[in-house]
Amino acid sequence: MNLLEQFKEALKLEQEGKFQEALTVYTSIITVDNSFRAALLNLGSLYYRMKRYNEALDSFMGALKLKEDYIVLFNIGTLFFRIGQYKKAIVVLNQCKKLNSDFVIALLVKGIAFSKLNHYKAALACFKEVLAKNPENKVALTAIVLLFYEQKNYSGALYYLRKYEAYYASFRFKDIAQDIILKCARHESAELIHFSLQKQEFKKFDEFVATVPETIFNDSKGDIASKIKHLEKHIRTTPEAESLLSLSLCYLFQGNSQKAIYYLAQVTQSS
């Protein structure tokens, strides 16, 4: 059986899920001819699936020496990421980008690598570059929302929450959305949207509700549903920030996070 026939046999074994047998054949091929690039690539992929990352890295490095392309560079970058060598991953993924600037998955992995190194600005730049190429990319949108939220940049998180919910019907960030809205509520200040870390944070929803001005709940219009109807009518003619914020909070208390975010976004535009 010549090498090409052996390669086809290894591929068949791999497709049948007989990974150890396939690995033996691929290794035998490389032993005879270490320039058999297809065997090196398949061997690297097989090692990766078996979570033998260092051996996978050796295989892909061997393939890279024979020919440089963006896929093998991406595989190497991903493997460096897997074994925690984030700086090396970033260097290789930069090389990958030079060969194919539209390969957004490399940007995503690079962004996550930067975040692992606590280089949040660089991570955000990667994710934003992904969105510039593909505005609906769910991974990039999710990563940006979480990064901004964890860095207490609530205005930034809100902006990308709005983008996320514009594309996807399934809203994943209800708890984050509620927390952002609570942190944005400031009736005592002319600047209604204020993201200072000095602002009191309420650990429980009930604690916050107790501090909300009574006019939000108890007025001549009655219950929350009536209040929402009244406020929506009012903002059509007078879209002032305080009314918009009251409407946002009412929707939040009603459990409608998406509408709460929508009206909070209107507050930021009117402030």
Secondary structure, DSSP 8 states (H G I E B T S, - for coil): --HHHHHHHHHHHHHTT-HHHHHHHHHHHHHH-TT-HHHHHHHHHHHHHTT-HHHHHHHHHHHHHH---HHHHHHHHHHHHHTT-HHHHHHHHHHHHHH-TT-HHHHHHHHHHHHHTT-HHHHHHHHHHHHHH-TT-HHHHHHHHHHHHHTT-HHHHHHHHHHHHHH-SS---HHHHHHHHHHH--SSSS------TTS---SSHHHHHTTS-GGGTSSTT-SHHHHHHHHHHHHHH---HHHHHHHHHHHHHHT-HHHHHHHHHHHHHH-
